[in-house]
Amino acid sequence: MRAVFCTKYGTAEVLKIKEIDRPQPKEGEILIKVVAASVTTADSMMRKGEPQFSRLFLGWKRPKNPIVGTGFAGIIKDKGENVDNFKVGDEVFGETGLTFSSNAEYVVMSAKGVVLPKPSFLSFKEAAPMCDGALTSFNFLKGLAKIKAGQTVLINGASGSLGVAAIQIAKSMGAIVTGVCSTKNIALVQSLGADNVIDYTKNDFTTGSETYDVIYDTIGKSSFSKCKKILVTNGIYMSPVLDLTLIWNMMSTSIFGKKKAIFQATGMRSSADLNKLLKELLPSFQQKKIKMVIDKIYPLKDAIKAHEYVDTGRKRGNVVLLMEG
Ligand SMILES: NC(=O)c1ccc[n+]([C@@H]2O[C@H](COP(=O)([O-])OP(=O)(O)OC[C@H]3O[C@@H](n4cnc5c(N)ncnc54)[C@H](OP(=O)(O)O)[C@@H]3O)[C@@H](O)[C@H]2O)c1
């Protein structure tokens, strides 16, 4: 089978497509023929080995698990002993987490990992990126901020993978949503339901007079200190992008003040928790309250091009790799 290898940290050119033996499922594992996989900003950061401290668990000198990718959608082709929740032929989707390896024609993972039956109302290419923007933003908006109908939510980075999902999730929860994006993405952000749009190339949202219950900085380009003045008294600033300042803000606001700063690495939650969140999220896709926004689709042979595109920081929604072709 073909797989996308990263044997040293660096630019997209470090990636190589290699032909290797198909993996075999051991006890408790399933073998999935991958139809579609995601290529995410987190994948690109892992390929670069950034931030540096992430190498403590990714591998200090080179990636411990050299096949890249976490999100996938595909079909179960084989299973090991003692797998009773799936059968051969089932269509599934999910993420492999720290074992990576989804950017390949076949992947093996625990049947108790983050993997669910793929519903018929989602195509493989729609299901593959589900655990990036949609699951992460659902975790932040529902799980962490617990937003309520009528609350005001500002989404910075509204055109990224997390942002396009966040607009739709917040709207489906009854929030009044402001999206922050550039001029070229205003129409997209409005089409997803944002009530208000701020063009970051023309205005700095942190200097406006509006206040918000929740500021979800999906790209981590603002900060708690800049946003504090436009948060309501018990407002929350949250970001999925970790840095030392945010860690300090989280620790200090957990003790002092009514305004809170929040970070969480969604992928570090237990598989059971993530599967539960996914099950709660899926009905909104079925009811068409949320749709998957796919920017570009590449064949496996163009995995380097897919990474180069993600590296631009300009993607709108999600990037998908199709294994055939
Ligand atoms: N903690 C977690 O659980 C978790 C999980 C998944 C991902 N993440 C992280 O979440 C972050 C976001 O990822 P993503 O895939 O959604 O987005 P992304 O690929 O990092 O960002 C792309 C989007 O950001 C927009 N953008 C760039 N600069 C901007 C600015 N100054 N203001 C507003 N928008 C701007 C771009 O639009 P323009 O071209 O118009 O500028 C583009 O549409 C990544 O750092 C990823 O690693 C964290």
The ligand as an SDF file (V2000), in Angstrom:
LIG
                    3D

 48 52  0  0  0  0  0  0  0  0999 V2000
   -6.6120   22.5620   20.7990 N   0  0  0  0  0  0  0  0  0  0  0  0
   -7.2720   21.7760   19.9560 C   0  0  0  0  0  0  0  0  0  0  0  0
   -8.0410   20.9210   20.3600 O   0  0  0  0  0  0  0  0  0  0  0  0
   -7.0760   21.9320   18.4610 C   0  0  0  0  0  0  0  0  0  0  0  0
   -7.6770   21.0270   17.5760 C   0  0  0  0  0  0  0  0  0  0  0  0
   -7.5570   21.2430   16.1920 C   0  0  0  0  0  0  0  0  0  0  0  0
   -6.8160   22.3400   15.7150 C   0  0  0  0  0  0  0  0  0  0  0  0
   -6.2080   23.1660   16.6110 N   0  0  0  0  0  0  0  0  0  0  0  0
   -5.4660   24.3750   16.1530 C   0  0  0  0  0  0  0  0  0  0  0  0
   -6.4320   25.3440   15.7730 O   0  0  0  0  0  0  0  0  0  0  0  0
   -5.8150   26.3020   14.9240 C   0  0  0  0  0  0  0  0  0  0  0  0
   -6.7690   26.7170   13.8320 C   0  0  0  0  0  0  0  0  0  0  0  0
   -6.7860   25.8110   12.7750 O   0  0  0  0  0  0  0  0  0  0  0  0
   -7.7040   26.0350   11.4840 P   0  0  0  0  0  0  0  0  0  0  0  0
   -7.4420   24.8590   10.6290 O   0  0  0  0  0  0  0  0  0  0  0  0
   -9.0880   26.3490   11.8650 O   0  0  0  0  0  0  0  0  0  0  0  0
   -7.2020   27.3750   10.8380 O   0  0  0  0  0  0  0  0  0  0  0  0
   -5.8840   27.8060   10.0910 P   0  0  0  0  0  0  0  0  0  0  0  0
   -5.6090   26.9060    8.9740 O   0  0  0  0  0  0  0  0  0  0  0  0
   -4.8310   27.9900   11.1320 O   0  0  0  0  0  0  0  0  0  0  0  0
   -6.3110   29.2560    9.5830 O   0  0  0  0  0  0  0  0  0  0  0  0
   -6.7680   29.4590    8.3040 C   0  0  0  0  0  0  0  0  0  0  0  0
   -7.7580   30.6260    8.2650 C   0  0  0  0  0  0  0  0  0  0  0  0
   -7.3990   31.6670    9.1700 O   0  0  0  0  0  0  0  0  0  0  0  0
   -7.7070   32.9310    8.5340 C   0  0  0  0  0  0  0  0  0  0  0  0
   -6.8610   33.9830    9.1110 N   0  0  0  0  0  0  0  0  0  0  0  0
   -5.5280   34.1190    8.9940 C   0  0  0  0  0  0  0  0  0  0  0  0
   -5.0990   35.2050    9.6970 N   0  0  0  0  0  0  0  0  0  0  0  0
   -6.2130   35.7500   10.2700 C   0  0  0  0  0  0  0  0  0  0  0  0
   -6.4150   36.8620   11.1380 C   0  0  0  0  0  0  0  0  0  0  0  0
   -5.4110   37.6270   11.5460 N   0  0  0  0  0  0  0  0  0  0  0  0
   -7.6770   37.1080   11.5440 N   0  0  0  0  0  0  0  0  0  0  0  0
   -8.7090   36.3290   11.1470 C   0  0  0  0  0  0  0  0  0  0  0  0
   -8.5810   35.2670   10.3240 N   0  0  0  0  0  0  0  0  0  0  0  0
   -7.3340   34.9720    9.8940 C   0  0  0  0  0  0  0  0  0  0  0  0
   -7.3940   32.6840    7.0760 C   0  0  0  0  0  0  0  0  0  0  0  0
   -8.1620   33.5280    6.2740 O   0  0  0  0  0  0  0  0  0  0  0  0
   -7.4800   34.6810    5.3490 P   0  0  0  0  0  0  0  0  0  0  0  0
   -6.7470   33.9530    4.2550 O   0  0  0  0  0  0  0  0  0  0  0  0
   -8.6330   35.4530    4.8660 O   0  0  0  0  0  0  0  0  0  0  0  0
   -6.5750   35.4450    6.2510 O   0  0  0  0  0  0  0  0  0  0  0  0
   -7.8010   31.2060    6.8730 C   0  0  0  0  0  0  0  0  0  0  0  0
   -9.1220   31.0680    6.3760 O   0  0  0  0  0  0  0  0  0  0  0  0
   -4.5070   25.6540   14.4600 C   0  0  0  0  0  0  0  0  0  0  0  0
   -3.4270   26.2720   15.1370 O   0  0  0  0  0  0  0  0  0  0  0  0
   -4.6350   24.2000   14.9080 C   0  0  0  0  0  0  0  0  0  0  0  0
   -3.3920   23.6120   15.1810 O   0  0  0  0  0  0  0  0  0  0  0  0
   -6.3240   22.9830   17.9670 C   0  0  0  0  0  0  0  0  0  0  0  0
  1  2  1  0
  2  3  2  0
  2  4  1  0
  4  5  1  0
  4 48  2  0
  5  6  2  0
  6  7  1  0
  7  8  2  0
  8  9  1  0
  8 48  1  0
  9 10  1  0
  9 46  1  0
 10 11  1  0
 11 12  1  0
 11 44  1  0
 12 13  1  0
 13 14  1  0
 14 15  2  0
 14 16  1  0
 14 17  1  0
 17 18  1  0
 18 19  2  0
 18 20  1  0
 18 21  1  0
 21 22  1  0
 22 23  1  0
 23 24  1  0
 23 42  1  0
 24 25  1  0
 25 26  1  0
 25 36  1  0
 26 27  1  0
 26 35  1  0
 27 28  2  0
 28 29  1  0
 29 30  1  0
 29 35  2  0
 30 31  1  0
 30 32  2  0
 32 33  1  0
 33 34  2  0
 34 35  1  0
 36 37  1  0
 36 42  1  0
 37 38  1  0
 38 39  2  0
 38 40  1  0
 38 41  1  0
 42 43  1  0
 44 45  1  0
 44 46  1  0
 46 47  1  0
M  CHG  2   8   1  16  -1
M  END
$$$$
